[in-house]
Amino acid sequence: MEKFLNRLLIGVSIVAVLGFIVVGVLIYQAMTSDGNEKAEAKTLHDTEIDNEAELEAKITEGIYVPTEAEFQWIVHRMTHQKVAADIKDGSTEMTPERIGELLKTLDETDYIHEDVYLRILDEWNKGNFENAVEAHNEILSLQNGTIGVATRLFTPEEEQEFIEQNFR
């Protein structure tokens, strides 16, 4: 009888430990992810728009409301015009119209990091791009990126060369 009780106690203990592990994992997952964050972490290829240029145009023209991941993508690409970084993946020309359209998008959406985007874009809308290095690295961090950290602002000559190579 004593052997049976020992085995029963061991079995119940194992089930209890496994239960605590499962509950712990579920609590951890709930605490480390916002409900929408996983949905927003989609890549651009998960959208209905297959072409990056098409996506960029639709966002800029205000005929497509981007997901938060897409919004981050376009703001990040815009910073490439203003900053020096070892690696850059793509570029989107920074224009007053594009900045205005992104600000309008913020009025129509409820992004998790809306305050970050508003702080960045408000300065750009005023013609102040001194925050571009910080903006680039902050957006890169929100995208869980680690490669291509911006190190400094471009000189006016470097920016003009970047514009000529990428947009003209």
Accessible surface in RSA format (square Angstrom, percent):
REM  Atomic radii and reference values for relative SASA: ProtOr
REM  Chains: A
REM  Algorithm: Lee & Richards
REM  Probe-radius: 1.40
REM  Slices: 20
REM RES _ NUM      All-atoms   Total-Side   Main-Chain    Non-polar    All polar
REM                ABS   REL    ABS   REL    ABS   REL    ABS   REL    ABS   REL
RES MET A   1   174.63  90.4 128.30  84.9  46.34 110.3 111.52  94.8  63.12  83.6
RES GLU A   2   135.56  77.8 129.07  97.6   6.49  15.5  49.15  95.1  86.41  70.6
RES LYS A   3   145.14  70.8 140.61  86.3   4.53  10.8  88.66  79.8  56.48  60.2
RES PHE A   4   124.31  62.2 119.00  73.7   5.32  13.8 122.88  74.5   1.44   4.1
RES LEU A   5    92.59  51.6  89.03  63.7   3.56   8.9  89.33  62.7   3.26   8.8
RES ASN A   6    76.86  53.0  75.71  73.2   1.15   2.8  15.62  37.6  61.24  59.2
RES ARG A   7   161.87  68.0 152.86  77.9   9.01  21.5  53.51  73.1 108.36  65.7
RES LEU A   8    92.71  51.6  86.52  61.9   6.19  15.6  92.01  64.6   0.70   1.9
RES LEU A   9   118.91  66.2 116.16  83.1   2.75   6.9 118.65  83.3   0.27   0.7
RES ILE A  10   102.67  58.4 100.95  75.2   1.72   4.2 102.67  73.9   0.00   0.0
RES GLY A  11    31.01  38.2   0.00   N/A  31.01  38.2  30.34  83.3   0.67   1.5
RES VAL A  12    87.04  57.3  83.70  75.8   3.34   8.1  85.75  74.5   1.29   3.5
RES SER A  13    50.69  42.8  46.02  61.4   4.67  10.8  31.22  66.5  19.47  27.3
RES ILE A  14    97.37  55.4  94.79  70.6   2.58   6.2  97.20  70.0   0.17   0.5
RES VAL A  15   106.25  69.9 103.70  93.9   2.54   6.1 104.28  90.6   1.97   5.3
RES ALA A  16    45.09  41.5  33.29  51.4  11.80  26.8  43.94  61.9   1.16   3.1
RES VAL A  17    85.17  56.0  84.60  76.6   0.58   1.4  85.17  74.0   0.01   0.0
RES LEU A  18   101.12  56.3 100.80  72.1   0.32   0.8 100.94  70.9   0.18   0.5
RES GLY A  19    32.73  40.4   0.00   N/A  32.73  40.4  32.02  87.9   0.71   1.6
RES PHE A  20   156.42  78.3 147.18  91.2   9.24  24.0 147.88  89.7   8.54  24.4
RES ILE A  21    97.48  55.5  90.39  67.3   7.09  17.1  96.85  69.7   0.63   1.7
RES VAL A  22    86.27  56.8  83.91  76.0   2.36   5.7  86.01  74.7   0.25   0.7
RES VAL A  23    79.57  52.4  79.34  71.8   0.23   0.6  79.57  69.1   0.00   0.0
RES GLY A  24    35.12  43.3   0.00   N/A  35.12  43.3  30.35  83.3   4.77  10.7
RES VAL A  25    76.21  50.1  73.42  66.5   2.79   6.7  75.45  65.6   0.76   2.1
RES LEU A  26   104.88  58.4 100.08  71.6   4.80  12.1 100.44  70.5   4.44  11.9
RES ILE A  27    95.15  54.1  92.64  69.0   2.51   6.1  95.11  68.5   0.04   0.1
RES TYR A  28   143.85  67.2 140.42  79.9   3.42   8.9 101.40  76.2  42.45  52.3
RES GLN A  29    90.38  50.5  87.99  64.3   2.39   5.7  25.97  55.3  64.41  48.8
RES ALA A  30    75.29  69.2  48.29  74.5  26.99  61.4  59.03  83.1  16.25  43.1
RES MET A  31   154.74  80.1 117.00  77.4  37.73  89.8 105.82  90.0  48.92  64.8
RES THR A  32    80.05  56.9  46.50  47.1  33.54  79.9  44.96  60.4  35.08  53.0
RES SER A  33    33.84  28.6  23.59  31.5  10.25  23.6  11.83  25.2  22.01  30.8
RES ASP A  34    73.32  51.4  66.36  66.1   6.95  16.4  17.56  41.3  55.76  55.6
RES GLY A  35    78.55  96.9   0.00   N/A  78.55  96.9  44.90 123.2  33.66  75.4
RES ASN A  36    94.84  65.4  92.93  89.8   1.91   4.6   7.01  16.9  87.83  84.9
RES GLU A  37    73.53  42.2  72.89  55.1   0.64   1.5  23.43  45.3  50.10  40.9
RES LYS A  38   146.65  71.5 132.14  81.1  14.51  34.5  87.73  79.0  58.92  62.8
RES ALA A  39    56.56  52.0  44.38  68.5  12.18  27.7  52.78  74.3   3.77  10.0
RES GLU A  40    43.09  24.7  41.84  31.7   1.25   3.0  10.43  20.2  32.66  26.7
RES ALA A  41    75.28  69.2  44.26  68.3  31.02  70.6  55.34  77.9  19.94  52.8
RES LYS A  42   101.49  49.5  89.30  54.8  12.19  29.0  45.34  40.8  56.15  59.8
RES THR A  43    81.27  57.8  73.40  74.4   7.87  18.8  74.79 100.5   6.48   9.8
RES LEU A  44    26.33  14.7  22.93  16.4   3.40   8.6  23.24  16.3   3.09   8.3
RES HIS A  45   141.73  77.5 118.35  82.3  23.37  59.8  80.98  83.5  60.75  70.7
RES ASP A  46    86.17  60.4  57.01  56.7  29.16  69.0  16.62  39.1  69.55  69.4
RES THR A  47    20.80  14.8   5.01   5.1  15.79  37.6  12.38  16.6   8.42  12.7
RES GLU A  48   175.96 101.0 142.00 107.4  33.96  80.9  63.70 123.2 112.26  91.7
RES ILE A  49    16.03   9.1  10.62   7.9   5.41  13.0  12.24   8.8   3.79  10.3
RES ASP A  50   120.70  84.5  99.52  99.1  21.19  50.1  36.04  84.8  84.67  84.4
RES ASN A  51    80.92  55.8  73.61  71.1   7.31  17.6  19.94  48.0  60.98  58.9
RES GLU A  52    78.38  45.0  72.33  54.7   6.05  14.4  24.76  47.9  53.62  43.8
RES ALA A  53    70.84  65.1  58.67  90.5  12.18  27.7  64.29  90.5   6.55  17.4
RES GLU A  54    74.53  42.8  67.18  50.8   7.35  17.5  29.60  57.3  44.92  36.7
RES LEU A  55     2.21   1.2   2.21   1.6   0.00   0.0   2.21   1.6   0.00   0.0
RES GLU A  56    31.32  18.0  31.32  23.7   0.00   0.0   1.61   3.1  29.71  24.3
RES ALA A  57    40.19  37.0  35.01  54.0   5.18  11.8  40.00  56.3   0.20   0.5
RES LYS A  58    61.99  30.2  61.99  38.0   0.00   0.0  17.61  15.9  44.38  47.3
RES ILE A  59     0.64   0.4   0.23   0.2   0.41   1.0   0.23   0.2   0.41   1.1
RES THR A  60    29.56  21.0  21.99  22.3   7.56  18.0  22.49  30.2   7.06  10.7
RES GLU A  61   110.62  63.5  81.78  61.9  28.84  68.7  40.96  79.2  69.67  56.9
RES GLY A  62    38.60  47.6   0.00   N/A  38.60  47.6   7.08  19.4  31.51  70.6
RES ILE A  63   115.04  65.5  78.35  58.4  36.69  88.4  86.83  62.5  28.22  76.6
RES TYR A  64    56.94  26.6  49.17  28.0   7.76  20.2  44.18  33.2  12.76  15.7
RES VAL A  65    84.75  55.8  67.28  60.9  17.46  42.1  67.63  58.8  17.11  46.4
RES PRO A  66     3.13   2.3   0.06   0.1   3.08  11.2   0.14   0.1   2.99  18.6
RES THR A  67    42.12  30.0  35.86  36.4   6.26  14.9  40.40  54.3   1.72   2.6
RES GLU A  68     5.02   2.9   5.02   3.8   0.00   0.0   3.54   6.8   1.48   1.2
RES ALA A  69    19.63  18.1  14.84  22.9   4.79  10.9  16.48  23.2   3.15   8.4
RES GLU A  70     1.79   1.0   1.79   1.4   0.00   0.0   1.79   3.5   0.00   0.0
RES PHE A  71     0.00   0.0   0.00   0.0   0.00   0.0   0.00   0.0   0.00   0.0
RES GLN A  72    15.53   8.7  15.53  11.3   0.00   0.0   0.00   0.0  15.53  11.8
RES TRP A  73    31.42  12.6  31.11  15.1   0.30   0.7  23.74  12.7   7.68  12.5
RES ILE A  74     0.00   0.0   0.00   0.0   0.00   0.0   0.00   0.0   0.00   0.0
RES VAL A  75     0.01   0.0   0.01   0.0   0.00   0.0   0.01   0.0   0.00   0.0
RES HIS A  76    25.75  14.1  25.75  17.9   0.00   0.0  17.10  17.6   8.65  10.1
RES ARG A  77    25.06  10.5  25.06  12.8   0.00   0.0   2.73   3.7  22.33  13.5
RES MET A  78     0.00   0.0   0.00   0.0   0.00   0.0   0.00   0.0   0.00   0.0
RES THR A  79     0.00   0.0   0.00   0.0   0.00   0.0   0.00   0.0   0.00   0.0
RES HIS A  80     1.80   1.0   1.80   1.2   0.00   0.0   0.78   0.8   1.02   1.2
RES GLN A  81     9.01   5.0   8.94   6.5   0.07   0.2   0.11   0.2   8.90   6.7
RES LYS A  82    26.52  12.9  25.17  15.4   1.35   3.2   6.40   5.8  20.11  21.4
RES VAL A  83     0.00   0.0   0.00   0.0   0.00   0.0   0.00   0.0   0.00   0.0
RES ALA A  84    14.40  13.2  12.99  20.0   1.41   3.2  14.40  20.3   0.00   0.0
RES ALA A  85    22.50  20.7   0.00   0.0  22.50  51.2   2.95   4.2  19.55  51.8
RES ASP A  86   137.50  96.3 102.56 102.1  34.94  82.6  28.76  67.7 108.74 108.4
RES ILE A  87    99.87  56.8  92.19  68.7   7.69  18.5  96.05  69.2   3.82  10.4
RES LYS A  88    55.55  27.1  24.67  15.1  30.88  73.5  25.14  22.6  30.41  32.4
RES ASP A  89   123.52  86.5 112.20 111.7  11.32  26.8  34.65  81.6  88.87  88.6
RES GLY A  90    34.15  42.1   0.00   N/A  34.15  42.1  23.50  64.5  10.65  23.9
RES SER A  91    20.43  17.3  10.64  14.2   9.79  22.6   1.82   3.9  18.61  26.1
RES THR A  92     0.07   0.1   0.00   0.0   0.07   0.2   0.00   0.0   0.07   0.1
RES GLU A  93    35.23  20.2  34.28  25.9   0.96   2.3   5.30  10.2  29.94  24.4
RES MET A  94    16.22   8.4   1.85   1.2  14.37  34.2   1.84   1.6  14.38  19.0
RES THR A  95    31.90  22.7  30.99  31.4   0.91   2.2  29.04  39.0   2.85   4.3
RES PRO A  96   105.26  76.7  96.20  87.7   9.06  32.9  99.66  82.3   5.60  34.8
RES GLU A  97   124.34  71.4 110.76  83.8  13.58  32.3  68.42 132.3  55.92  45.7
RES ARG A  98    27.74  11.6  27.74  14.1   0.00   0.0   0.34   0.5  27.40  16.6
RES ILE A  99     4.71   2.7   4.71   3.5   0.00   0.0   4.71   3.4   0.00   0.0
RES GLY A 100    30.70  37.9   0.00   N/A  30.70  37.9  25.06  68.8   5.64  12.6
RES GLU A 101    27.01  15.5  24.25  18.3   2.76   6.6   2.28   4.4  24.73  20.2
RES LEU A 102     0.92   0.5   0.92   0.7   0.00   0.0   0.92   0.6   0.00   0.0
RES LEU A 103    26.93  15.0  25.22  18.0   1.72   4.3  25.31  17.8   1.63   4.4
RES LYS A 104   108.70  53.0 105.56  64.8   3.15   7.5  60.03  54.0  48.67  51.8
RES THR A 105     6.80   4.8   6.45   6.5   0.35   0.8   0.31   0.4   6.49   9.8
RES LEU A 106     2.92   1.6   1.51   1.1   1.41   3.5   1.72   1.2   1.20   3.2
RES ASP A 107   125.63  88.0  88.48  88.1  37.15  87.9  27.81  65.4  97.82  97.6
RES GLU A 108   110.18  63.3  72.43  54.8  37.75  89.9  42.26  81.7  67.93  55.5
RES THR A 109    27.73  19.7   8.65   8.8  19.08  45.5  16.28  21.9  11.45  17.3
RES ASP A 110   134.96  94.5 108.75 108.2  26.21  62.0  35.00  82.4  99.95  99.7
RES TYR A 111    19.92   9.3  11.44   6.5   8.48  22.1  13.08   9.8   6.84   8.4
RES ILE A 112    65.78  37.4  36.49  27.2  29.28  70.6  44.50  32.0  21.28  57.7
RES HIS A 113    49.84  27.2  49.84  34.6   0.00   0.0  30.18  31.1  19.66  22.9
RES GLU A 114    49.25  28.3  48.99  37.1   0.26   0.6  14.57  28.2  34.69  28.3
RES ASP A 115   104.38  73.1  93.68  93.2  10.71  25.3  47.75 112.4  56.64  56.5
RES VAL A 116    14.92   9.8  14.53  13.2   0.39   1.0  14.92  13.0   0.00   0.0
RES TYR A 117     0.00   0.0   0.00   0.0   0.00   0.0   0.00   0.0   0.00   0.0
RES LEU A 118    72.07  40.1  72.07  51.6   0.00   0.0  72.07  50.6   0.00   0.0
RES ARG A 119   107.65  45.2  97.75  49.8   9.90  23.6  73.22 100.1  34.42  20.9
RES ILE A 120     0.94   0.5   0.94   0.7   0.00   0.0   0.94   0.7   0.00   0.0
RES LEU A 121     0.00   0.0   0.00   0.0   0.00   0.0   0.00   0.0   0.00   0.0
RES ASP A 122    54.95  38.5  53.68  53.4   1.28   3.0  12.23  28.8  42.72  42.6
RES GLU A 123    49.04  28.2  49.04  37.1   0.00   0.0  15.99  30.9  33.06  27.0
RES TRP A 124     3.62   1.5   0.00   0.0   3.62   8.5   0.00   0.0   3.62   5.9
RES ASN A 125    89.37  61.6  62.83  60.7  26.54  63.9   2.11   5.1  87.26  84.3
RES LYS A 126   154.14  75.2 114.42  70.2  39.72  94.6  83.97  75.6  70.18  74.8
RES GLY A 127    49.32  60.8   0.00   N/A  49.32  60.8  25.28  69.4  24.04  53.8
RES ASN A 128    57.92  39.9  52.56  50.8   5.35  12.9  21.08  50.7  36.84  35.6
RES PHE A 129    51.70  25.9  47.33  29.3   4.38  11.4  47.84  29.0   3.87  11.1
RES GLU A 130   131.08  75.3 113.51  85.9  17.57  41.8  47.93  92.7  83.15  67.9
RES ASN A 131    27.46  18.9  21.77  21.0   5.69  13.7  24.94  60.0   2.52   2.4
RES ALA A 132     0.00   0.0   0.00   0.0   0.00   0.0   0.00   0.0   0.00   0.0
RES VAL A 133    33.25  21.9  33.25  30.1   0.00   0.0  33.25  28.9   0.00   0.0
RES GLU A 134   102.56  58.9  93.94  71.1   8.61  20.5  43.52  84.2  59.04  48.2
RES ALA A 135     0.87   0.8   0.09   0.1   0.78   1.8   0.67   0.9   0.19   0.5
RES HIS A 136     0.80   0.4   0.80   0.6   0.00   0.0   0.14   0.1   0.67   0.8
RES ASN A 137    41.35  28.5  35.43  34.2   5.91  14.2  22.12  53.2  19.23  18.6
RES GLU A 138    48.28  27.7  41.47  31.4   6.81  16.2  27.01  52.2  21.28  17.4
RES ILE A 139     0.00   0.0   0.00   0.0   0.00   0.0   0.00   0.0   0.00   0.0
RES LEU A 140    13.05   7.3  13.05   9.3   0.00   0.0  13.05   9.2   0.00   0.0
RES SER A 141    73.33  62.0  60.65  80.9  12.68  29.2  27.32  58.2  46.01  64.5
RES LEU A 142    50.56  28.2  26.29  18.8  24.26  61.0  31.32  22.0  19.24  51.8
RES GLN A 143    61.39  34.3  33.87  24.8  27.52  65.5  24.96  53.1  36.43  27.6
RES ASN A 144   135.88  93.7 106.96 103.4  28.92  69.6  33.06  79.6 102.82  99.4
RES GLY A 145    26.51  32.7   0.00   N/A  26.51  32.7  17.22  47.3   9.28  20.8
RES THR A 146   116.04  82.5  91.77  93.0  24.28  57.9  72.67  97.6  43.37  65.6
RES ILE A 147   120.47  68.6 104.94  78.2  15.53  37.4 108.04  77.8  12.43  33.7
RES GLY A 148     8.27  10.2   0.00   N/A   8.27  10.2   1.13   3.1   7.14  16.0
RES VAL A 149    73.91  48.6  67.44  61.1   6.47  15.6  67.44  58.6   6.47  17.6
RES ALA A 150     4.31   4.0   0.00   0.0   4.31   9.8   0.00   0.0   4.31  11.4
RES THR A 151    98.67  70.2  67.84  68.8  30.83  73.5  61.82  83.0  36.84  55.7
RES ARG A 152   111.17  46.7 105.93  54.0   5.24  12.5  61.67  84.3  49.50  30.0
RES LEU A 153    54.88  30.6  43.67  31.2  11.21  28.2  43.67  30.7  11.21  30.2
RES PHE A 154    40.97  20.5  24.19  15.0  16.78  43.7  24.28  14.7  16.68  47.8
RES THR A 155    59.78  42.5  56.59  57.4   3.20   7.6  56.94  76.5   2.84   4.3
RES PRO A 156   106.41  77.6  95.57  87.1  10.84  39.4 101.24  83.6   5.17  32.1
RES GLU A 157   127.17  73.0 117.95  89.2   9.22  21.9  70.41 136.2  56.75  46.3
RES GLU A 158    53.85  30.9  49.74  37.6   4.11   9.8  26.83  51.9  27.02  22.1
RES GLU A 159    30.14  17.3  30.14  22.8   0.00   0.0   5.67  11.0  24.47  20.0
RES GLN A 160    89.72  50.2  88.98  65.0   0.74   1.8  44.21  94.1  45.51  34.5
RES GLU A 161   101.28  58.1  95.33  72.1   5.95  14.2  33.23  64.3  68.05  55.6
RES PHE A 162    25.09  12.6  22.89  14.2   2.20   5.7  24.69  15.0   0.40   1.1
RES ILE A 163    20.75  11.8  20.75  15.5   0.00   0.0  20.75  14.9   0.00   0.0
RES GLU A 164    89.99  51.7  79.78  60.4  10.20  24.3  37.13  71.8  52.86  43.2
RES GLN A 165   130.13  72.8  91.52  66.9  38.61  91.9  39.26  83.6  90.86  68.9
RES ASN A 166    67.53  46.6  36.16  34.9  31.37  75.5   6.47  15.6  61.07  59.0
RES PHE A 167    46.90  23.5  15.71   9.7  31.18  81.1  24.82  15.0  22.08  63.2
RES ARG A 168   169.31  71.1 103.77  52.9  65.54 156.1  75.57 103.3  93.75  56.8
END  Absolute sums over single chains surface
CHAIN  1 A    10610.4       8722.2       1888.2       6310.4       4300.0
END  Absolute sums over all chains
TOTAL         10610.4       8722.2       1888.2       6310.4       4300.0
